[in-house]
């Protein structure tokens, strides 16, 4: 049913500052800008997914709801949106699994610069039944335009999105048995905790229970993003030259990888850059 990760939504108070930060981080220009009643959005579309930045606009009910979410929970990762081949089948599956999906809605977006139109159908599972992580499911009518590279060594795509949990068994049941994602690996480490990797298209949903964590057993949290790069040394040099605080290059936990931690310039989101040097 799920064919891949369509996009991740990030809520921000200042859309211009957020868009500028991700232009620098990704080395790419926005591919889509739109505004609806209450929300302004900027999209960056990479090889395997899109990043949607969203901020409140105006004083409508929608805008105030977004401001309330930011005030209570802060800026950052807000929802995960899966791409499906048939929204009707996905709706029926979610309904059978008692995830209480919203009625399928037809949506369209208009680009402020080109006047182009994108259309899709979507549904949303009830957040209290997806362990507190907002989940949407989309069937696109057409592919989105890609974000053009505006710097050398741009980021290629997303490698994995990290979900933090305090109940790995129920989280595994949600992402594996109920949503139908293929579990590629389940392992534990005394320093890292329990890590479960679910394939989602050509990237991974990583569900982690850390050794030191909170006490909320019922609510998981979208925790971080790891971006895929071709030449990590070149990307690091570009970011350092742009004033972004990043770590030194180090060996990754996954065999055959090198990684860099991004300490600022990602709107408060835990961010990692990863280069696959060999097949791990």
N, C-alpha and C positions, 0 to 999 in steps of 0.2 A: 504493500500500500504506500508506504513512505519511500520516496525515491531519492531524497537527499535533504540537506539543510538549505532552506530557501534564504532566510535572513535572520539576523539578530537585531533586536531593537534596543537602542540606548536612549534613555531619557536625559535631557539636559535643560538647564535654564537658559543658556545662551547658545543658540544654534550657530551663530557666526563664529564664535570662538571654538566651538566643537568641530565645525567643519574645517576650520583652519588647522586645528591640531591634527586631525586625521589626514588632511592633505599632506602634512609633513611626515607623519608616521608611515602612511601607506605609500608615499611617493606617487600619488595618483590624484586626479581631479574628480570632483563629484560627477556622477553620471545622470543625476536626476534631482531636481528641486521642485517641491510642490507645497501648496498651502490649502488647507481645508478650514472649515469652521472650527476653530479652536486649536489647530495644530499646524506647525510648520515642520517639514521633513526634508532631509538631505540624504541621498543614497550614494554609497560607494559600491559598485558591483565589480567583483573580482572573478577569478577563473571558476570558482566553485560555490560562491554564495554572495549575498549582499549584506552590507552593514547599513542599517537605517538609523540615522540620528533624528530624534524628535524632540521638539520643544513646544511649550504652550504659546499660542498666539491669540491676542485679543482677550475678551472677558466672557466668553461663552461658557456654558456648563462643561463642555469638553475641556476647555483650557483650564478652568478651575480644578477639574478633577486631576489633570496632569500635574498642576502645581501642588495639589494636596499630596499626591504620591511622592513627588520630589521632596516635599517638606518633611514627610514622615520617614521615608526610606532612603532619601538622598538620591543624587544623580548616579547613573550607571546602567548596568545591564537590567533590562526590564522584561523581555520576553524572547522566546525562541519560536521560530516559525518554520515548520517542516513543509517541504514540497511533496505533493502527491500527484499521481497520475489520473485519479478519478475521485473527485471530491464527494460524489454521491456514495461511492463504496466506503470512503473513509468515514463519512458521517455515520453510515450504518454500523461500521465496526465500532466506532466510539460509543454509539448508542447501546450496542450489544454488551459492551464492556462496562456499562454504567458510568461512563465519564461525562454524561449529560452535555453533549455538544450543543452549541447555539445553532439555530436554523442557518442553513447555507445562505450566504449573502453574496450578491454580485457587486463588485467594487471597481471603481476606475479612478485613475490619477492622471493629472495633467501637468506636464513639465512647464515651469514658469519661463524658461528660456526659449525652448523650441516649440512649445505648444503641442508636443506629442502626447499621445494617450497610451496608458497601460491599463489593461483590464485583467481581473482575476476573480475567482470565487474562493470563499474562505469560510471556515468554521472555527470555533474555539471550544476547547474542553473546559469544563468547570475547574477553576484554579484550586478550589479546596480539595478536588479529587486528583489533581496532578501534583500533590505535595507542595503546593505553594508556588510552583513555577508556572508562569503564564505561558500557555502553549496554543499556537495557532496552526492551522493546516490550510495550505493554499494550492489551488490549481491555476496556473498562469495561462492566459490566452496566448501570450507571446513572450519571448525572452526579453530581458531588460538590456538596454545599451550598457556596454562595459565602460569602466572608468579608465580614461587614457592615462598613461604614464607621463608624469611631468618632471621626473627626476631619474637619475641613474639608480639602478638597483632597487626597483620598486618591489613591494610585497606582492607575492603571486596569488595567495589565497589563504583560506583558513585551514590549519592543520587539525585543531581540536578545540571544542568548547568544554569548559570544566564546570561540572555541577557538584556542589558540596552537599553531603548528606550526613545525617546521624543515624539513619536506618538503612544500611546497604541492602538488606534483604527485600524490603518493600520497594526501594528505588530500583533494584534489579528487576523486580516483577513488573514495575511500571514501564521501564524502557525496553525490556526484553519481551516478556510474555504478552503484555497488553498493547504496546505500540508496535511490536514486531521488529525491533532493531536486533541485529545479530550481535551477540556478545562474542567479541574476539579474544578477550583475555580477562581473567579475574585473578589478581594476585595481591599479596599482603607483604608489607615491608615494615620493619620495626621503626624506621625513621619517617617513612612517607605515609603509612597507614594502609588501608585497603583501597585498591584502585581497580575499577571495572571499565573496560573499553568496549563501546558499542559502535559498530560500523553504521555510518549514515552517509550513503553515497561514497565519495572518495575522501571523506574526513571522518572524524571520530567524536562521539559524545563520551567524555571521560567523567565517570561518577566516582567521587573520592570521599572516603571517610578518613579524616585526619586523626592522628594519635591524640592530639589535644584539640578538642572541639567543644561546642556549646551543648546545651541540654535539650534543644528543640528536636524532638523525635519525629514530629509530624510535618515539618516544613523544610524542604530543600532550598538551595539558593544557587542561582547562576553566579559563578564565582570568577571566571576569567576566560581569556581568549589566548590561543597560541597561533601565531601567524607563520605561514610557510614562506621561506625565502630560498633563492637559488645560491646566493653568495653572502653568507652572514657577515664576513669581514667588510664587504663593500657596503652593506646596509648599515652596519654599526658606524662606519666612518661617515656615511651621509647623515645619520641622525646626530652624531656628536657635532658635526659641523653646523647643524641647525639648532644646536643648543639643547637637545634632548638628553636627559641623564639616563645612561644605560650602563649595564654591568660589562665586565670583560667577557669575552667569549669563553665558554667552558663546555666540557663534554656533557651531553644530555643524559637523562636517566635511561632513555631508550637507546639500546646499542646502535651505533652508526649514526648518531646525531650530534650536532653542536648547537648550543643555545645561548641566547642573550636575554637578560631581564630588562624590561623597560620600566624605569622608576618614575618617570613623569611624562606628560605629553599624550596620555591615553585617557583623559577625562576620569581619572580615578579607578580605571579598570585594571585588575591584575593582568599583565600582558607579558607574553613571552614570544620571542622570535626563534624559529627552529629551522635548521638546515639539515637535510638528510644527506650525510656523506657516503653512506653505504646502506644497503638493505638490511634492516635490523630484524 
